[in-house]
Amino acid sequence: MTRAAIRRIPDYSLYGETPQHHTERLLHVETIEARSARYHWKIDPHVHRCLHQLVLVSRGHGIARAETAVAHFQPPVLTVVPAGTVHGFEFEPGTLGFVVTLSEEPLADAARREPAVARLFAAPVTLELSAAPGWVALLRAVRALAHEHARAAPGHRLALEGWLAILLASALRICSSDPHARPAEALLPRNRELVSRFRMLIEAGFRSGRSLPDYAQALHVSQTRLRSACLGAGGHPPIQLLHARVLLEAKRQLIYTALPIAEIAYGLGFDDPAYFTRFFTRRAGVCPRTYRAQNPCP
């Protein structure tokens, strides 16, 4: 990646916030919902130059991007994002979990006491876990850290450092030895297979007026997962694939049959012929009646 390309990648302090040079110790904890919901649960690729992150998801599927790797995860999951990593997320609406952000200073302090902590942030990783003791300890630590972060009480800094140490130790144990932890499944090899199944479902059901949530449910994936697969495999979102098939069939009916336009609309799952006319005109550039006149049956 060239230096010019790197400069075009958004550089934030926390996501959406102006980057700062963190000379002070920084430790920030927030829920995934607190920031992601306001961005429609999509965190576009960006970088934190001097900040490390741990992202823990307890409920909700999603997609994690780190540099060139793209992975689809299922909870519970732990993502480690070292400083300087280009990363992004797409969370299923309603996802539960926490994002822990820390500067180099508290991480360096922990690494002096336990050198293996530095290796924990050597490279980005997304690990799917299970409800095993390792995950339970990790979740308990991050909840306690979040609780302490939100309050002001005597010994606040001491308590924060203590819970952060427990959190890092729990993450280290999971990453180094937990037999239940495994890398989240890479998306790219699976994209073509999922999109192929999606196209088959479209072919079988495009006349029924099924919605994208219906198709995603039939495929046993989230809408976010389906969208990512379609974009990764062909560069087109799933709604565009669905609309393209409906439009193709509408054109065929207009050219090769004498069916009234309203009947064509109902046959393609439209409840309102006027809406079908708007749908067709927006995508074909002319209304159905004009298209039929311009393209007589050969």
Secondary structure, DSSP 4 states (H G I P E B T S, - for coil): --HHHHHHS-B-SSTTS------S--EEEEEHHHHHGGGTTEEEEEB-SSEEEEEEEEE--EEEEETTEEEEE-SSEEEEE-TT--EEEEEPTT-EEEEEEEEHHHHHHHHHH-THHHHHTSS-EEEE--SSHHHHHHHHHHHHHHHHHT---TTHHHHHHHHHHHHHHHHHHHHHH-TT-EEPEESHHHHHHHHHHHHHHHHHHGGGT--HHHHHHHHTS-HHHHHHHHHHHHS--HHHHHHHHHHHHHHHHHHH----HHHHHHHTT-S-HHHHHHHHHHHHSS-HHHHHHHS---
